[in-house]
């Protein structure tokens, strides 16, 4: 017999023996055990508390295997293959970053910008949005899911990534989380943010999988909003972070020696693909937000603002392109 109480106790004991996890608070380790039990039993956490003497022997082998994987530092989300973001269940794998709560600020501010711009559109006009480092697709999909619920449908979004494996995850999430109609307005493509104009030109010239959107796509020259979560962790810190076994892709974390390599690319390249009064939003690290602001200023952006996350840390920088190049 292997009860819920046995499973929780066994998991926490093993976690406390893990070189990577043993420094974490017991409450955090217990939560990890409960999340895995919830996953394998498909039950809410409250059920675990009320049924601690229930025999769960059928899941024992799978649960213990998951515990062993967690002891290596592998995040819970990679074990379960799912992470909630913006109240949506996103599929994840080690091919993509696990969506973080801080990034919801990027979605929130993007929605504010889109609502303001959409209110000024004529019925036949559309807004064009670019997510240049889409990963799991969490930013673009969360934006479109929310706008769909609000009845705002005159939006066309391109979500790009350099990683084909990440794009496969993004496409799966779009299929799972967006309606068929909204999916026609999201175009997930392989592209390098270091060559945005070339990527967009190549996309415009390629056959559209959706005839209904082909005329829209032919009109995409510039964007009204670019919502980016680029790699921005300094290289040395990236290597240090990955020592804990988290197994997240270094490609999506490493922003060069000072963490600003891709912020420089964004500020230099995106003005060539932004409409007049187009907005660039980029997530940044609290340790270089002011340096990132100076890059926005040098590139000629106006109305530059830094937004703080829930912890009060500088997390998002915003700039307006007054005049396209």
N, C-alpha and C positions, 0 to 999 in steps of 0.2 A: 504494500500500500504506500502510495506517495501522495500526500495531501498538499493543499495550497500552503499551509503553514510550513510543511517540510520544504517545499520548493523555495519559499521566500527565505527561510533560514539557510538552506544550502547555498543559494545564490549569493547572499550577503557574505557568508563565510568565505566563499571562493573569491569574491571581489576584494575582500580585505587581505587576502593573500597575494593579490596581483600587485606586482611592482609598480604598475602604472596607475591603478585605481585606489590603492590602499590609503593614500593621503586625502581622499575625498571624504566628506562628512558621511556618517552612516545613513543619515536621512536621504542623501542623494543616491547612495548605493541601493537602498531599499526601494526608492522610486524606480531605478533602473530595473530591478527585479520585477516590480509590479507591472511596468510597461510591457516587459516581455511576456509575463503571464497573461496580461490583457490581450496581447497579440495572438498568442497560441490558443487561448480559450475563447476569444471573441466575446469577452465580458468586460463591463466597466469596472473601474477600480473598487467602487463601493461593494460590488458583488464579491470581490476577493475577501474583503473584511468580514462580510456576513457568512462566508462559506469556507472558513480556514480549515475545517476538518473534512472537506470534500475530497474524495479520491480523484486524482488527475493523472493516474498512471499512464493512460494512453499517450499523453504528450511528454512524458518524462524524458525520453531520449532526445527529442527535438529541442526541448527546453534546455537540457543540460549542454547540448552542443552549442546553443546560442549563448549560454553563459560563458562557455570556454572562449568563444569568439569575442565576447565583450571584455573578457579578462586581458586580451591582447591590446585593448584600447580602441577596437573598432566601434564606432558610434552605433547607438541603438538604431538610428534611422537606416543605416546600411544593412543591419541585420533584418529588420522588418521590411525594408524596401519602401518605406513611406515616411513622410514628414509633413505635418500640418503647417501651412503658411497661409495667411490671410483667410483663415478658417476653411481652407481647401486642402484635401489630402493629396499631396504631390508624390509621385513615384520618384525614388532616388536610387542611385547606385554610386559606387566609387568613381564613376565617369563624370560626375557632376558634384559641385559643392552642395552641401546640405543647406537649404534655405534657412537664413537666420532671422530672428525677430527684428533686428536692426534694419533689415532691408525693407520691412513693411513701410518704413518712412519714405522710401523711394516710391513705392506704390501710392501711398497717401498723397504725396505732393504731386505726383504725376496726374492723379485723378483731379486734383484741384485745378491744375493748369488746363487739362483737357476740358473740364466742365466750363471754365471761363471762355475758352476759345470756341467750343461747340455752340455756346449760347449766341455767338455773333455770326454764325454761319447761315448762309441762305440754304433752302431745302435741298438744292442740288449739289451743294459743296461738301467736301470731305476733309477730315484731318488725317495727316499721315504721321505715324509714330514709328520710331526705330528703337529697338532694344538690341544693341550691338554685341552684347556678351551674355547671351540668353541662358546658357547652361541648362538647367531643368525646365526653363520656360516660366519660372514662377512669377517674374515681374510682368511680362507681357500677358500671360494668361490671367493673372489676378486682375489686371487692369481691364481686360476685355470682359471677363466674367462679371465684374461690378457694373461696367457700363451697360452690358446687356440687361441686367436686372433693372437698371434705371431707364431703359428705353432709348439709350444713346447708341445709335447704330451707324452713324455716318463717320466711321473710323476705319482706317486701313492700317494694319500694323505689320512691320517686318521684324522678325526676330532672327538674329544671326549669331553664329558661333563658328570658331575655327575647328572645333572638334566634331567629327562625324558621330562619335559615340554619344556625345552630349546631345546632339540634335535628335538622335533616335529617342532619347528620354523625353525631350521637349515635345516631340510629335506625339508620343504616347500620352503625355499629360494633356495635350490639347484635345485629343480624342476622348479622353476620360472625363474632362472637366468642362468643355465648351460644347454648346449646341452645334449642330451641323451648320446652321446659318452663320454663326459667329466664326466657325473654323474657316469659312471661305474668305474671311477678312483678316486672317492671320496667315502670314507666309513665312515659314521657317526655312532658312537657307544657310548654306555653308558660306562663310565669308570671314575675311580678316579685317578687323577694325583698323589695322595699320594702313589699309588701302580702301577706305570707305567709298570714295567716288567710283573707283573701279569695280568694287563689289556691287554697288547699286546699279551701275550701267550694265554689268553682266546680267543682273537679275531682271532688269527691264527688258532686255533683249531675248531672254529665255522664254519658251512657251509656258503659258500659265496653265496650271492643272485645273483651274476653275474658269470656264468661259465667262461666267457672270462677273468675274473680277478683272478680266483681261484689260478692259478699257480703263479701269482705275489704275492698274499697274503701269500702263503706258504713260500715265500722267505723273508718275512719281519721279520728280527731279530733285525735290528738296522736302525736308520734313519740318513739321510744326513743333515736334517734341522729340528729343533723344533722351531716353531714360537708361542710364548705364550703371552697371555694377561691375566695373573692370577689376582685373588683378591690381591690388594696391598695397599688398604687404611687402615690406622690404625683404630682399632675398635672404639675408641672414636670419631674420625672424621667421620666415617661411620654413627654413630648414629646422629651426628650433621647434616650431609648432608641430611639425610632422613627426617629431621623435616620439610623440605620445601615442602613436599607432592609429591616429584618426583616419589615415588613408585617403584623405581628400586630395584631389588632383592639384599638384604644384602649379600646373599650367594656369589654373584659375585663381591662384593665390599670389604668385610671385610677380611683383611690380617693379623689379629691378633693385639696384643698390639702395635707393632712397624710397622705393615704393611708388614713385611718381612717373615711371616710364610711360604707362598707358594713359595717365592723366594728361601728360604732355601731348601724346598722340591725339587724344580726344579734343583737347582745346585747339590744336593746330589743324586738325582735319575736319572736325564736325561743322565749322562755320562754312565750309564749302558745300555742305549738304543741308544746311538749315535755311528755312524761309526767313524773310524779314520778320523780326520779333519772334523767331523761333527760340525755343528754350532748351538748354542743355542742363540736365540733372545728372550728377555723378556721385555715387557713394565714395567716401574717402575715409582714411584712417584719422582718428582723433590726433595722432602724433604728427600729421603733416597737413592738416586742413588749411592752415594759414598759408603754407607754401603753395598748396593747390589753388588757393584764392589768387595768389600772385600770378599763377600761370593763366588763369581766366582773364585777369586784367591785362596781361601782356598780349594775349591773343585778341583783345579788343571787345570782350564781352562787357555788357553793361548790367546795371541793376543786380549786381552780384550779391548773393546772400548765402550764409551758412546756416543750416538747420541742425538742431541738436536732436539726439535720440532720447529715449525715455530715461536714460541714465544721465542725461545732461551733457553727453559727449558730442563734440562736433562730428557729424556723420554724413551730411549731405550738402553738396555745394550746387548752387543754381546760378546760371547766367543767361542773359538774353542777347541774341545776335541781332543788332539793330539793322545791319545792312549786309546782305549776303555778298560773298566775293564773286 
